[in-house]
Amino acid sequence: MKFFVSVFLACVLFTSCASKMGKILKSKDHEYKLKMAEQFYAQKKYSQAQQVFEDIMPFYRGTQQYEDIFYKYSYCAYYQKDYLNAENLFKTYLDNFPASPRAEEIDYMHCYSFYKQSPKVDLDQTATQKTISLMQAFINTHPESSRNKDATQIIDECRRKLELKEYKSAQLYYDLSYYKAAAVAFSTLIDDYPDSDKGDEYKLASIKSYYRYAEMSIPEKQDERFTKVISECNDFNDRFSGSKFATEVVGYKTLSQNKIKNLQNEQTKETSQR
């Protein structure tokens, strides 16, 4: 019984709100409509405010009030998490009011709307890459802005997300036994993110991949490919001498050296038997 009462009351409330919105939108009094749009906006009823702002905007175009209307209309989209539309509206605001005292704020919100569209790490990261470019451009354009600290943090966060996506791709190559591709991908990670605190971990993963690639190779190619592993181990020692993975790297170097010795011994035996 309580359920049906709740549904009934919800229907009555919805009908009442719809009726009120209908009356507002049908009104010919633009000042009244603007007042109601402002009221909805202040009450955080952004969907209703958006409808009324959209209805009256053509009548206020070219007036002093138009900028404020467009400002709040843009935020209505943002507050409803319609970030794609908000990003376009903030950009349009900047195009229409480049000298506005609000220009810096809206420029940041334009960038931030892209950031809010950045998806989970496993999905396409176009919005993430765009966010980095836009936030860096914002910092360059507004070097004294108080928002630059937040912009820098967002850039760092986006770069970590891109780094993680690239790492997962490299690890997938390894898990699928595409060891050469994995080795190259892990090496590329180091080049793409030279300041990463995981550089030694990526280098070790590359060494492991090169080692597995050498192991799986035909005998005629193994000498060359185990030599490559040794070279990568030496490079690791030069670049990450204090790494916690140093002992493990020494192990791969020793294994590779022993593999090469065994190959050379086998070749010597074959030669002597001829």
N, C-alpha and C positions, 0 to 999 in steps of 0.2 A: 504493500500500500504506500509506504513512504517513497518507494522508487517512483511510482506513478505520479505522486504529488510533486516530486522533484522535477520530473520530466515536464509536467504540466507548467510548473512555475518557470522553468527554463524557456519553454515555448512562448509563454506570455511575455517574458522579458525580451526575447529575441524579436518577437513581433512588434513590441513597443519601440525597441531601438531602431528596427527597420523602418517603422512608420515615422519616427523622428528624423531619421536620415533622409527619407523621401521628402518630407516637408522642407528640410533645409536646402536640398539640392534643387527643388522646384521653385524656391523663392527667387524673386527678381531683385532682391535687395542685396547687392554685393557686399556692402559694409557689414550687414548682418551675417552673411556667410563667412566673411573673413573673421569676424568676432567668434563665431562658432568653431571655425578651424583652429584658431588660436586657443580656444578653450579645450578642444579635444587634445591638442598638442601638449598643453600644460598638464592635462590629466593622463598623459601617456597613452592615449587612445589613438595610436599612430595610424591604424588602418582607416578610421573615420576621418582623421585629420588629413590624411593623404588624399582621400576622395574629394573632400571639399576644397583643399588647396588646388588640386588638379582642375577642378571645375571653374574656379575663379581666376586662375593664372592668366588666361587670355585677356581678361578685362583690366588687369593691373600691369600688364606689360608696358614698359616705358615710364612707369610712375616710380616715385621714391620708395614705395612699399614693396615693389616687385623683388628686389634683392633679398629682403628678409623672408618673403614668402617662399622664394626659391631655395633659400638656405634651409628653412624648416622642412620644406617638401623633400629635399635631398636626405635629410636626417630621418624622415619618416621611413624611407626605404631601408636605411642602415639599421634603424632600431627594430625593424621587422625581419632582420637578417637576410634581406634581399641584397646581398653584397654585390652581385653583378650589376644590378640596376643602380645601386648607390654609387658604385665606382664611376659609372657613366654620368650620373647626375653631378657628382663632385667635379668631374672633369669639365662638364658643361658650365658649371658655376664659375670655375676659374677662367674659362674662355670668355664668359660674359662680363665678369667683374674682376679683371686682373689686378686692379688697383685697390680692391677692397681691403679694409683693415683685417678682414677674416681670411684673406688669401692664404696666409701661411697655415692656418688651422685646416682649411679645406684641402690644401695641397697634401698635408699629412694624412687627412682622412681618405683622400683618393688613394694614396699608397697603402694605407691600413686596410682599405676594403679589398685590395688584392691579397694582402696577407691573410685576411679572413677567408679567402677562397682557397688557400693552400690546403691540399687534401692530405690524406694519410700517406705515409711514406711509400707504400707499395704502388700508388697510383701515379698518373702523369703529373710531373712537377713543373709544368709551364708557369702556373701562377706563382709558385715559389721562386723560380728564377726571375720572373718579372718583378716580384716584390723586392728582391735584392737590388735590381737595377733602379727601381723607382725610389727606394729608400736612400740609396747612395746619391741619386740625383737630388733628392730633397736636402740631404746634408750639405751637398755642394752649393745648392741654391740659397740655403738659409744657414750659413755657418755659425751664426750666433743663436740659433733657436734652442729653446729649453727642451724641445722634443727630440733633439739629436741623440741624447743618451738612450731613449727608448728605441729610436730608429736603428742605432748601432746594435742594440741587443736583439732586435728583430732580424737584422742582417745575419748576426752570428747564429741565431736559432735556425734560420733558413739554410744557412750553409751546413749546419750539422745535419739537417734533414736530408739535404742533397748528398752529403758524405755517406750517411747511413744507407741511402738508396743504392749508391754506387758500390758500397761494401756488400750489400745483399746480392747484387748482381754478380759480383766477383765470387762470392761464396757459393752461389748457385752453380756457376761454371765448375767449381771444385767438386761440389756434391754430385754433379752429373758426369764427373770424370773427364771433363774437358780441361785437362791440367795446364796445357800451354796457354789457352785463353784465360784461365784463372790467374796464372802467373803474370801475364801482361796486364790484366785488369787490376790486380793488387798493386803492381808497380805504378800504374797510372793513377791510382788513388793517392799514392805518396806524392806524385808530381802535382796533382790537382789540389791537394790539401797539405802543403808543406809545413804548416803550423799545427797540424793535428797532433794531439797528445797520444794518438794511436799509431803513429808512423812506424815504430819498431814492430808493432803487432802486424801491420800490413806487410812489412818487409819479411817477417818470419813466414807469413802465409804465402808470400810469393816464393820464398825458398822451398817451402814444403811442396808447392805446386810444381816447381821446376824439378825437384827431386822425384816426385811421382811420375812426371812426364818422362824423365830419364829412365826410370825403372821399367816403364811400360814400352819403351822404345825397342826397336830391333837392335841386336848386338852391334851392328855396324855403326849405329848412331849413338850408342851409349857413352863412349869415351868423350865425345864432344859435348854431350848434354850433361854429364856429371861434372865436367870441367866448368860448365856454365854455373852449376850449383855452387862450386867452390868459389867462383868469381863473385857470385851474389853474397856468399857468406863473408868474404873479405870486405865487400862493400858495406855490409851490415856492421862489421866491426869498426870500420872507419866512421860511419855515420851515427851509430848508436852504441858506443863503447860501454856505457854504463847501464845498458838495458837489462832488465830482469830476464830477458829471453836469451841472453848471451850464451849461457851454457847449452841451451837447446840448439842454438845455431852451430856451436862447436861440434855438437853431435852429428849434425847433417854434413858438416864439412868432413869430419872423420869418416863417416859412412861413404861419402862420395870418393874420397881418396882411396879407401879400401876397395871400392867397386872398380875404380880405374886400375889399381894394382892387379886385381883378379883378372880383369880383362886382358891386361898386358901379359900376365902369366899364361893365360889360355892361348893367346896369340903366339907366344914363345914356344909352347908345347906343340902347337899345330905346325909351326915352322920346322921344328926339330924332327917331327915325325915324317916329314916329306922326303 
